[in-house]
Amino acid sequence: MQTTEPTETTEISPGLVIQGITPPLALSDFKLIALDMDSTLINIECVDEIADAAGRKAEVAAITEAAMRGEITDYKESLRQRVALLKGVSMAHMEEVYTRRLRLNPGAQELVTACKKAGLRILLVSGGFTFFTDRIRARLGIDFVRSNVLELESSGPNCGTLTGRLVDQAWGDICDGAEKRRTLLEVASLLGISTAQTIAMGDGANDLPMMGAAGLCVAYHAKPTVRARAHVAIHTGGLDRLLEVLHT
């Protein structure tokens, strides 16, 4: 595989742009693919849809959009602000978001299946929540997951509803861009592979740290700042368009 820093772009087919790489490339040259969840592997931003139950979707979505564009530099604080607005949301509404609103993005299953067949391990690393990532992991047979845990009221009349806080975990409080990068490096080390053998795919500014650490970085229907720094940018079509660049 030949890679350089992203420079001049080339549209190899409508809606599929490459820069800083020289095809043909083989999927089997890689051993790990790290995928963002919200608006990458799935069609929604889960935090925005959960906020709909509290009548605060517009407010939360505005913060999400600014964070994904990179206009909010403190991602952790932006997530805490959004989660605080979810206080009182019931698990029934969370279930409704999953069953009625969440869908895999086109080509998700095909890409994961192709990666597995080529011998890659799959990492789902998300600033979203375990309520959703655990289910997506089971649904697609994903190997590794890192995401955030929403705290629930444990007693009283509001037992089982969201407190508006996140649960601290052993590795830290929030899975942000730095944690995504650290997780990619940690899993690569666990597998005994180099970062050159990793792929990272995302759509927002908090994906840039892990994309910068990977051997190949892919932007999926992404914000302009993310597209500009990606080796592969998928503007139209499904996730499996990556297979037009990485042949099986």
TARA-V607152 format. One record per residue. N is the residue number from 1. SS is DSSP state (2 for helix, 1 for strand, 0 for the rest). NEAR is the number of other C-alpha atoms within 10 Angstrom. Layout:
n=N ss=SS near=NEAR
n=N ss=SS near=NEAR
//
This chain:
n=1 ss=0 near=14
n=2 ss=0 near=9
n=3 ss=1 near=14
n=4 ss=0 near=12
n=5 ss=0 near=12
n=6 ss=0 near=16
n=7 ss=0 near=14
n=8 ss=0 near=10
n=9 ss=1 near=16
n=10 ss=1 near=13
n=11 ss=1 near=12
n=12 ss=1 near=12
n=13 ss=1 near=9
n=14 ss=0 near=10
n=15 ss=0 near=13
n=16 ss=1 near=19
n=17 ss=1 near=20
n=18 ss=1 near=23
n=19 ss=1 near=20
n=20 ss=0 near=19
n=21 ss=1 near=21
n=22 ss=0 near=13
n=23 ss=0 near=15
n=24 ss=0 near=12
n=25 ss=1 near=17
n=26 ss=1 near=14
n=27 ss=2 near=21
n=28 ss=2 near=18
n=29 ss=2 near=17
n=30 ss=0 near=24
n=31 ss=0 near=23
n=32 ss=1 near=28
n=33 ss=1 near=23
n=34 ss=1 near=27
n=35 ss=1 near=26
n=36 ss=0 near=26
n=37 ss=2 near=27
n=38 ss=2 near=25
n=39 ss=2 near=18
n=40 ss=2 near=24
n=41 ss=2 near=25
n=42 ss=1 near=18
n=43 ss=0 near=15
n=44 ss=0 near=19
n=45 ss=0 near=17
n=46 ss=2 near=23
n=47 ss=2 near=23
n=48 ss=2 near=22
n=49 ss=2 near=22
n=50 ss=2 near=25
n=51 ss=2 near=24
n=52 ss=2 near=18
n=53 ss=2 near=16
n=54 ss=2 near=15
n=55 ss=0 near=12
n=56 ss=0 near=16
n=57 ss=2 near=19
n=58 ss=2 near=13
n=59 ss=2 near=14
n=60 ss=2 near=24
n=61 ss=2 near=19
n=62 ss=2 near=12
n=63 ss=2 near=19
n=64 ss=2 near=21
n=65 ss=2 near=16
n=66 ss=2 near=16
n=67 ss=2 near=20
n=68 ss=2 near=20
n=69 ss=2 near=18
n=70 ss=0 near=19
n=71 ss=0 near=12
n=72 ss=0 near=16
n=73 ss=0 near=14
n=74 ss=0 near=12
n=75 ss=2 near=24
n=76 ss=2 near=17
n=77 ss=2 near=12
n=78 ss=2 near=17
n=79 ss=2 near=23
n=80 ss=2 near=14
n=81 ss=2 near=15
n=82 ss=2 near=24
n=83 ss=2 near=22
n=84 ss=2 near=17
n=85 ss=0 near=23
n=86 ss=0 near=26
n=87 ss=0 near=18
n=88 ss=0 near=18
n=89 ss=0 near=21
n=90 ss=0 near=19
n=91 ss=2 near=15
n=92 ss=2 near=11
n=93 ss=2 near=17
n=94 ss=2 near=20
n=95 ss=2 near=14
n=96 ss=2 near=13
n=97 ss=2 near=20
n=98 ss=2 near=19
n=99 ss=2 near=10
n=100 ss=2 near=8
n=101 ss=2 near=13
n=102 ss=0 near=17
n=103 ss=0 near=14
n=104 ss=1 near=18
n=105 ss=0 near=19
n=106 ss=0 near=17
n=107 ss=0 near=16
n=108 ss=2 near=19
n=109 ss=2 near=16
n=110 ss=2 near=14
n=111 ss=2 near=17
n=112 ss=2 near=22
n=113 ss=2 near=15
n=114 ss=2 near=18
n=115 ss=2 near=21
n=116 ss=2 near=17
n=117 ss=2 near=13
n=118 ss=0 near=17
n=119 ss=0 near=14
n=120 ss=0 near=22
n=121 ss=1 near=21
n=122 ss=1 near=23
n=123 ss=1 near=22
n=124 ss=1 near=25
n=125 ss=1 near=30
n=126 ss=1 near=26
n=127 ss=1 near=26
n=128 ss=1 near=23
n=129 ss=1 near=19
n=130 ss=2 near=17
n=131 ss=2 near=17
n=132 ss=2 near=19
n=133 ss=2 near=22
n=134 ss=2 near=16
n=135 ss=2 near=13
n=136 ss=2 near=19
n=137 ss=2 near=17
n=138 ss=2 near=10
n=139 ss=2 near=10
n=140 ss=2 near=14
n=141 ss=0 near=13
n=142 ss=0 near=18
n=143 ss=0 near=13
n=144 ss=1 near=15
n=145 ss=1 near=18
n=146 ss=1 near=22
n=147 ss=1 near=23
n=148 ss=1 near=23
n=149 ss=0 near=19
n=150 ss=1 near=18
n=151 ss=1 near=17
n=152 ss=1 near=21
n=153 ss=0 near=16
n=154 ss=0 near=12
n=155 ss=0 near=9
n=156 ss=0 near=7
n=157 ss=0 near=8
n=158 ss=0 near=14
n=159 ss=0 near=13
n=160 ss=0 near=17
n=161 ss=0 near=22
n=162 ss=1 near=23
n=163 ss=1 near=21
n=164 ss=1 near=19
n=165 ss=1 near=20
n=166 ss=1 near=19
n=167 ss=0 near=12
n=168 ss=0 near=13
n=169 ss=1 near=12
n=170 ss=0 near=5
n=171 ss=0 near=9
n=172 ss=1 near=10
n=173 ss=0 near=14
n=174 ss=0 near=24
n=175 ss=0 near=26
n=176 ss=0 near=22
n=177 ss=2 near=22
n=178 ss=2 near=15
n=179 ss=2 near=23
n=180 ss=2 near=27
n=181 ss=2 near=23
n=182 ss=2 near=16
n=183 ss=2 near=22
n=184 ss=2 near=28
n=185 ss=2 near=19
n=186 ss=2 near=12
n=187 ss=2 near=19
n=188 ss=2 near=21
n=189 ss=2 near=12
n=190 ss=2 near=9
n=191 ss=2 near=12
n=192 ss=0 near=10
n=193 ss=0 near=15
n=194 ss=0 near=15
n=195 ss=2 near=19
n=196 ss=2 near=17
n=197 ss=2 near=19
n=198 ss=1 near=25
n=199 ss=1 near=25
n=200 ss=1 near=29
n=201 ss=1 near=30
n=202 ss=1 near=31
n=203 ss=0 near=28
n=204 ss=0 near=28
n=205 ss=2 near=23
n=206 ss=2 near=27
n=207 ss=2 near=27
n=208 ss=2 near=26
n=209 ss=2 near=18
n=210 ss=2 near=26
n=211 ss=2 near=29
n=212 ss=2 near=15
n=213 ss=2 near=18
n=214 ss=0 near=25
n=215 ss=0 near=18
n=216 ss=1 near=24
n=217 ss=1 near=26
n=218 ss=1 near=26
n=219 ss=1 near=30
n=220 ss=1 near=27
n=221 ss=0 near=21
n=222 ss=0 near=23
n=223 ss=0 near=17
n=224 ss=2 near=14
n=225 ss=2 near=16
n=226 ss=2 near=25
n=227 ss=2 near=24
n=228 ss=0 near=17
n=229 ss=0 near=20
n=230 ss=0 near=29
n=231 ss=0 near=24
n=232 ss=1 near=27
n=233 ss=1 near=28
n=234 ss=1 near=23
n=235 ss=0 near=16
n=236 ss=0 near=12
n=237 ss=0 near=15
n=238 ss=0 near=18
n=239 ss=2 near=24
n=240 ss=2 near=20
n=241 ss=2 near=22
n=242 ss=2 near=20
n=243 ss=2 near=16
n=244 ss=2 near=14
n=245 ss=0 near=20
n=246 ss=1 near=16
n=247 ss=1 near=15
n=248 ss=0 near=14
//
